[in-house]
Amino acid sequence: MEHGAQHRAAHEAFGADEARYELVISVDARRSGQYNDAEKPRMRQRIYRVLESALAQSGVARDAVHREDRGDGVLMSVPGRIPVSRLLGLWTVEVHENLREENGSLLVPLGLRVAMHVGPVRHDSRGISGRAVDLTCRLADSSVARELLDRERADLVLAVSDSLYADVVQAGGKFIDPARFAPARLALKEGAVTAWFHLPGRPAPDTGALGPRAAGGDDAPGAAGAGGAAGAAVPSAEHPRGDMDGGDSDGGDVEDGEDGEDGEDGEDVEDREDGGGSVRYTALEGDLSVHRHNVYQQPVHIGRVTGTDKGKD
């Protein structure tokens, strides 16, 4: 039997009406609408390079993971035979490290919003579907995820569902520290939910300081949910808030409030260098985590040590 026929036979053994409990991962790029047609292919190449390298580095076979291209991001589902903790822990660490390495040569860093949830997923010939998929995509697109990425000048923000936090994160593990996650109550189209947010290499973010703002930009949901705008933070007394680790809010729209990322002079927003030299990085101690105006200045704990890079101390 040919390989293609074997794959189809294995797929048909489940059927589209049979759900499998899988880890769903949604990855979106920050401000993708500000990349022009020439820049977007390079952005997409970087996203796939970051994600697929992290799979190999964490010992997850590419063929074991279902992937769907979303233009400015990727939708993935991971079968139950692969430990969720490996994706939450080591894979996330490797994604963050790979992303920082990619951003070392960019004047405007690529930012990623990553969301995870475990639930029933249905596969068919066109992809995956189900409420678990919907929820994961909503978390990645939420205004809290968007604003944290901007306010903290971070490369990566991770959002996990309340059930995933309770089942996996709360117990801790290798590269998983529940104290570094902070909750926020979100008003989604389907109703209010609690999600937990994490900035790799940093203390728990201050999600309580985020105002109830709709997810903005060209890839935002089109409808508001109960109790507020889609993906907006709403008051909650269910969980204590995390501590804020610096970062100043610009008070503007989370998608359009940053200046200089759309290339005022028409140059490539990703690859141009500052006329006086390459982007400057400053390490106070340890490794580098967060940049403000392309100056990295926060110590972090990461899962692996990389070689010396001329662009970073």
Kinemage of the C-alpha trace (Angstrom):
@kinemage 1
@onewidth
@group {chain A} dominant
@subgroup {mainchain}
@vectorlist {calphas} color= white
{ca met a 1} P 0.000 0.000 0.000
{ca glu a 2} L 1.374 3.430 -0.955
{ca his a 3} L 2.292 5.930 1.766
{ca gly a 4} L -0.528 8.295 0.689
{ca ala a 5} L -3.064 5.478 0.860
{ca gln a 6} L -1.815 4.474 4.312
{ca his a 7} L -2.199 8.053 5.531
{ca arg a 8} L -5.740 8.274 4.165
{ca ala a 9} L -6.665 4.940 5.724
{ca ala a 10} L -5.376 6.064 9.110
{ca his a 11} L -7.273 9.334 8.819
{ca glu a 12} L -10.517 7.654 7.773
{ca ala a 13} L -10.284 5.301 10.768
{ca phe a 14} L -11.311 8.220 12.955
{ca gly a 15} L -13.840 9.965 10.742
{ca ala a 16} L -14.757 13.659 10.773
{ca asp a 17} L -17.441 13.086 13.406
{ca glu a 18} L -15.006 11.583 15.914
{ca ala a 19} L -13.104 14.009 18.104
{ca arg a 20} L -9.619 13.440 19.478
{ca tyr a 21} L -8.355 15.247 22.555
{ca glu a 22} L -5.341 17.208 21.360
{ca leu a 23} L -3.274 20.222 22.274
{ca val a 24} L -4.234 23.112 20.003
{ca ile a 25} L -1.673 25.877 19.408
{ca ser a 26} L -2.434 29.156 17.648
{ca val a 27} L 0.424 31.448 16.606
{ca asp a 28} L -0.155 34.988 15.316
{ca ala a 29} L 2.324 37.656 14.256
{ca arg a 30} L 2.213 41.137 15.741
{ca arg a 31} L 0.977 43.873 13.389
{ca ser a 32} L 0.965 41.634 10.344
{ca gly a 33} L -1.167 44.176 8.488
{ca gln a 34} L 1.720 46.638 8.464
{ca tyr a 35} L 3.943 44.347 6.383
{ca asn a 36} L 3.727 45.004 2.652
{ca asp a 37} L 3.496 42.296 -0.007
{ca ala a 38} L 7.268 42.097 -0.394
{ca glu a 39} L 7.894 41.836 3.349
{ca lys a 40} L 5.239 39.252 4.252
{ca pro a 41} L 6.972 36.238 2.658
{ca arg a 42} L 10.089 36.958 4.735
{ca met a 43} L 7.953 37.339 7.863
{ca arg a 44} L 6.306 33.982 7.161
{ca gln a 45} L 9.662 32.298 6.577
{ca arg a 46} L 10.867 33.548 9.949
{ca ile a 47} L 7.747 32.298 11.733
{ca tyr a 48} L 8.078 28.801 10.288
{ca arg a 49} L 11.823 28.729 10.933
{ca val a 50} L 11.260 29.654 14.588
{ca leu a 51} L 8.439 27.157 15.167
{ca glu a 52} L 9.823 24.194 13.255
{ca ser a 53} L 13.322 24.556 14.715
{ca ala a 54} L 11.744 24.557 18.184
{ca leu a 55} L 9.923 21.294 17.387
{ca ala a 56} L 13.217 19.621 16.471
{ca gln a 57} L 14.986 21.093 19.500
{ca ser a 58} L 12.295 19.763 21.831
{ca gly a 59} L 12.265 16.300 20.280
{ca val a 60} L 8.886 16.532 18.537
{ca ala a 61} L 8.755 15.162 14.990
{ca arg a 62} L 7.375 17.594 12.433
{ca asp a 63} L 5.232 14.881 10.876
{ca ala a 64} L 3.551 14.217 14.229
{ca val a 65} L 2.097 17.745 14.372
{ca his a 66} L -0.819 18.926 12.259
{ca arg a 67} L -0.107 22.399 10.828
{ca glu a 68} L -2.330 24.835 8.954
{ca asp a 69} L -1.037 28.022 7.410
{ca arg a 70} L -2.951 31.151 8.446
{ca gly a 71} L -1.102 33.733 6.350
{ca asp a 72} L 0.230 35.711 9.302
{ca gly a 73} L 0.481 32.734 11.623
{ca val a 74} L 0.103 28.996 12.076
{ca leu a 75} L -2.567 26.764 13.622
{ca met a 76} L -1.289 23.464 15.022
{ca ser a 77} L -2.656 20.442 16.848
{ca val a 78} L -0.501 17.949 18.726
{ca pro a 79} L -1.690 14.370 19.345
{ca gly a 80} L -2.150 13.109 22.878
{ca arg a 81} L 0.818 10.720 22.714
{ca ile a 82} L 3.156 13.752 22.940
{ca pro a 83} L 3.281 15.214 26.477
{ca val a 84} L 1.588 18.589 26.737
{ca ser a 85} L 4.227 19.649 29.249
{ca arg a 86} L 6.912 19.330 26.582
{ca leu a 87} L 5.178 21.895 24.386
{ca leu a 88} L 4.294 24.173 27.290
{ca gly a 89} L 7.805 23.982 28.698
{ca leu a 90} L 10.742 23.166 26.453
{ca trp a 91} L 9.092 24.009 23.113
{ca thr a 92} L 8.009 27.444 24.361
{ca val a 93} L 11.513 28.138 25.667
{ca glu a 94} L 13.009 27.163 22.308
{ca val a 95} L 10.496 29.277 20.386
{ca his a 96} L 11.419 32.267 22.533
{ca glu a 97} L 15.154 31.683 22.081
{ca asn a 98} L 14.835 31.163 18.317
{ca leu a 99} L 12.698 34.273 18.006
{ca arg a 100} L 15.270 36.364 19.858
{ca glu a 101} L 17.976 35.076 17.557
{ca glu a 102} L 15.900 36.008 14.496
{ca asn a 103} L 15.244 39.456 15.930
{ca gly a 104} L 18.947 40.061 16.453
{ca ser a 105} L 19.279 41.142 12.814
{ca leu a 106} L 15.999 43.082 12.574
{ca leu a 107} L 15.452 46.771 13.233
{ca val a 108} L 11.770 46.068 13.949
{ca pro a 109} L 11.503 42.793 15.924
{ca leu a 110} L 9.017 40.109 14.986
{ca gly a 111} L 6.538 39.546 17.816
{ca leu a 112} L 4.448 36.412 18.285
{ca arg a 113} L 1.275 35.722 20.258
{ca val a 114} L 0.984 32.016 21.120
{ca ala a 115} L -2.078 30.404 22.697
{ca met a 116} L -2.655 26.827 23.909
{ca his a 117} L -5.657 24.766 24.975
{ca val a 118} L -6.458 21.061 25.169
{ca gly a 119} L -9.839 19.839 23.986
{ca pro a 120} L -11.730 17.741 21.448
{ca val a 121} L -10.566 18.368 17.881
{ca arg a 122} L -12.134 17.048 14.683
{ca his a 123} L -9.999 16.465 11.594
{ca asp a 124} L -11.180 16.407 8.011
{ca ser a 125} L -9.514 16.754 4.627
{ca arg a 126} L -9.423 20.552 4.970
{ca gly a 127} L -8.063 20.866 8.495
{ca ile a 128} L -9.264 20.920 12.091
{ca ser a 129} L -12.332 22.350 13.815
{ca gly a 130} L -14.136 22.450 17.125
{ca arg a 131} L -14.723 24.691 20.107
{ca ala a 132} L -11.221 23.934 21.338
{ca val a 133} L -9.838 25.392 18.123
{ca asp a 134} L -12.092 28.443 18.381
{ca leu a 135} L -11.080 29.151 21.970
{ca thr a 136} L -7.371 28.822 21.235
{ca cys a 137} L -7.579 31.271 18.348
{ca arg a 138} L -9.582 33.735 20.464
{ca leu a 139} L -6.944 33.659 23.212
{ca ala a 140} L -4.128 34.386 20.773
{ca asp a 141} L -6.149 37.231 19.278
{ca ser a 142} L -7.296 38.715 22.598
{ca ser a 143} L -6.593 42.340 23.429
{ca val a 144} L -4.754 41.269 26.591
{ca ala a 145} L -2.267 39.220 24.553
{ca arg a 146} L -1.856 42.074 22.077
{ca glu a 147} L -1.385 44.741 24.719
{ca leu a 148} L 1.039 42.699 26.813
{ca leu a 149} L 3.225 42.130 23.767
{ca asp a 150} L 3.331 45.870 23.102
{ca arg a 151} L 3.373 47.280 26.621
{ca glu a 152} L 6.167 45.018 27.808
{ca arg a 153} L 8.150 45.344 24.557
{ca ala a 154} L 8.270 41.540 24.466
{ca asp a 155} L 9.093 39.145 21.652
{ca leu a 156} L 6.599 36.500 22.741
{ca val a 157} L 3.466 36.244 24.864
{ca leu a 158} L 1.907 32.906 25.773
{ca ala a 159} L -1.787 32.555 26.656
{ca val a 160} L -3.220 29.318 28.055
{ca ser a 161} L -6.786 28.382 28.897
{ca asp a 162} L -7.938 28.125 32.491
{ca ser a 163} L -8.333 24.349 32.224
{ca leu a 164} L -4.836 23.903 30.798
{ca tyr a 165} L -3.417 26.035 33.592
{ca ala a 166} L -5.236 23.941 36.215
{ca asp a 167} L -4.348 20.580 34.651
{ca val a 168} L -0.705 21.163 33.660
{ca val a 169} L 0.773 24.571 34.489
{ca gln a 170} L -0.283 24.668 38.134
{ca ala a 171} L 1.645 21.479 38.906
{ca gly a 172} L 4.820 23.016 37.505
{ca gly a 173} L 7.590 21.095 35.818
{ca lys a 174} L 10.677 21.520 33.690
{ca phe a 175} L 10.597 25.057 32.264
{ca ile a 176} L 7.053 25.523 33.649
{ca asp a 177} L 6.725 27.927 36.591
{ca pro a 178} L 3.111 28.687 37.562
{ca ala a 179} L 4.266 31.755 39.513
{ca arg a 180} L 5.181 33.390 36.202
{ca phe a 181} L 1.609 33.198 34.850
{ca ala a 182} L -1.050 35.828 35.573
{ca pro a 183} L -4.812 35.527 34.990
{ca ala a 184} L -7.168 37.828 33.141
{ca arg a 185} L -10.907 37.573 32.575
{ca leu a 186} L -11.754 37.914 28.878
{ca ala a 187} L -15.070 38.739 27.233
{ca leu a 188} L -15.152 36.598 24.104
{ca lys a 189} L -17.904 36.127 21.550
{ca glu a 190} L -18.904 32.902 23.257
{ca gly a 191} L -18.918 34.449 26.723
{ca ala a 192} L -16.519 35.406 29.518
{ca val a 193} L -13.550 33.106 30.160
{ca thr a 194} L -10.402 33.160 32.286
{ca ala a 195} L -7.032 32.846 30.580
{ca trp a 196} L -3.490 32.857 31.928
{ca phe a 197} L -0.690 34.915 30.394
{ca his a 198} L 3.063 34.427 30.473
{ca leu a 199} L 6.039 36.369 29.115
{ca pro a 200} L 8.958 33.898 28.840
{ca gly a 201} L 11.922 34.874 30.960
{ca arg a 202} L 9.993 37.411 33.004
{ca pro a 203} L 7.914 37.540 36.199
{ca ala a 204} L 4.145 37.253 35.987
{ca pro a 205} L 2.795 40.225 34.011
{ca asp a 206} L 0.459 42.776 35.559
{ca thr a 207} L -2.708 41.843 33.696
{ca gly a 208} L -4.775 43.904 36.151
{ca ala a 209} L -3.353 47.083 34.632
{ca leu a 210} L -4.787 46.290 31.205
{ca gly a 211} L -7.946 48.180 30.344
{ca pro a 212} L -11.041 46.617 28.726
{ca arg a 213} L -10.063 47.208 25.127
{ca ala a 214} L -11.227 45.410 22.017
{ca ala a 215} L -8.747 43.457 19.968
{ca gly a 216} L -7.732 45.917 17.289
{ca gly a 217} L -6.102 45.742 13.929
{ca asp a 218} L -6.952 44.137 10.642
{ca asp a 219} L -7.077 40.608 12.078
{ca ala a 220} L -9.374 41.333 15.019
{ca pro a 221} L -12.666 39.489 15.584
{ca gly a 222} L -15.622 41.218 14.070
{ca ala a 223} L -18.096 40.953 16.928
{ca ala a 224} L -18.190 41.752 20.610
{ca gly a 225} L -18.910 39.143 23.219
{ca ala a 226} L -21.046 39.268 26.295
{ca gly a 227} L -19.964 41.892 28.766
{ca gly a 228} L -17.533 43.742 26.526
{ca ala a 229} L -15.566 43.845 23.317
{ca ala a 230} L -14.165 40.695 21.814
{ca gly a 231} L -11.078 39.568 23.676
{ca ala a 232} L -11.231 42.477 26.132
{ca ala a 233} L -10.271 42.157 29.782
{ca val a 234} L -13.127 42.346 32.263
{ca pro a 235} L -12.929 42.625 36.068
{ca ser a 236} L -12.483 39.363 37.932
{ca ala a 237} L -12.029 38.447 41.585
{ca glu a 238} L -11.389 34.761 40.874
{ca his a 239} L -7.590 34.858 40.943
{ca pro a 240} L -4.864 37.071 42.430
{ca arg a 241} L -2.970 39.227 39.990
{ca gly a 242} L 0.682 38.806 39.119
{ca asp a 243} L 3.374 41.422 39.745
{ca met a 244} L 4.301 43.905 37.059
{ca asp a 245} L 7.864 43.743 35.804
{ca gly a 246} L 8.413 47.220 34.390
{ca gly a 247} L 7.207 48.185 30.933
{ca asp a 248} L 5.443 51.424 30.242
{ca ser a 249} L 2.074 51.683 28.617
{ca asp a 250} L 1.691 54.032 25.745
{ca gly a 251} L -2.084 54.290 26.253
{ca gly a 252} L -2.730 54.058 22.535
{ca asp a 253} L -4.355 51.494 20.341
{ca val a 254} L -2.508 48.245 20.749
{ca glu a 255} L -2.289 47.612 17.041
{ca asp a 256} L -1.466 51.062 15.739
{ca gly a 257} L 0.012 52.957 18.672
{ca glu a 258} L 3.671 52.159 17.912
{ca asp a 259} L 5.579 54.478 15.638
{ca gly a 260} L 8.149 53.479 13.082
{ca glu a 261} L 7.121 49.893 12.388
{ca asp a 262} L 5.531 50.571 9.056
{ca gly a 263} L 8.635 52.119 7.498
{ca glu a 264} L 7.968 55.813 6.987
{ca asp a 265} L 10.629 56.114 4.301
{ca gly a 266} L 9.384 53.069 2.389
{ca glu a 267} L 12.276 50.809 3.366
{ca asp a 268} L 11.836 47.183 4.343
{ca val a 269} L 10.599 47.316 7.943
{ca glu a 270} L 12.325 44.030 8.766
{ca asp a 271} L 15.822 44.171 7.326
{ca arg a 272} L 17.068 47.746 7.256
{ca glu a 273} L 19.832 48.666 9.706
{ca asp a 274} L 20.276 51.821 11.730
{ca gly a 275} L 22.539 54.034 9.653
{ca gly a 276} L 25.201 54.274 12.360
{ca gly a 277} L 25.432 50.495 12.794
{ca ser a 278} L 23.429 47.449 13.710
{ca val a 279} L 20.772 47.325 16.408
{ca arg a 280} L 22.272 47.788 19.896
{ca tyr a 281} L 21.817 45.162 22.606
{ca thr a 282} L 22.828 45.651 26.233
{ca ala a 283} L 22.915 42.824 28.784
{ca leu a 284} L 22.826 43.810 32.426
{ca glu a 285} L 23.409 40.214 33.523
{ca gly a 286} L 22.577 36.713 32.368
{ca asp a 287} L 20.770 36.301 29.073
{ca leu a 288} L 18.540 38.806 27.290
{ca ser a 289} L 14.783 38.907 27.419
{ca val a 290} L 12.927 42.115 26.656
{ca his a 291} L 13.836 45.119 24.554
{ca arg a 292} L 12.656 48.678 24.678
{ca his a 293} L 13.259 50.502 21.405
{ca asn a 294} L 15.471 47.580 20.361
{ca val a 295} L 17.715 47.771 23.451
{ca tyr a 296} L 17.604 44.470 25.337
{ca gln a 297} L 17.938 45.075 29.052
{ca gln a 298} L 16.279 42.393 31.180
{ca pro a 299} L 17.940 39.271 32.627
{ca val a 300} L 16.123 36.004 32.007
{ca his a 301} L 16.300 32.297 32.675
{ca ile a 302} L 16.196 30.199 29.531
{ca gly a 303} L 16.467 26.512 28.864
{ca arg a 304} L 19.623 26.326 26.793
{ca val a 305} L 22.861 28.194 26.236
{ca thr a 306} L 23.736 29.396 22.767
{ca gly a 307} L 27.028 30.463 21.287
{ca thr a 308} L 28.384 33.978 21.287
{ca asp a 309} L 26.595 36.317 18.909
{ca lys a 310} L 28.142 39.506 17.644
{ca gly a 311} L 24.766 41.186 17.856
{ca lys a 312} L 24.224 40.335 21.510
{ca asp a 313} L 26.426 40.398 24.615
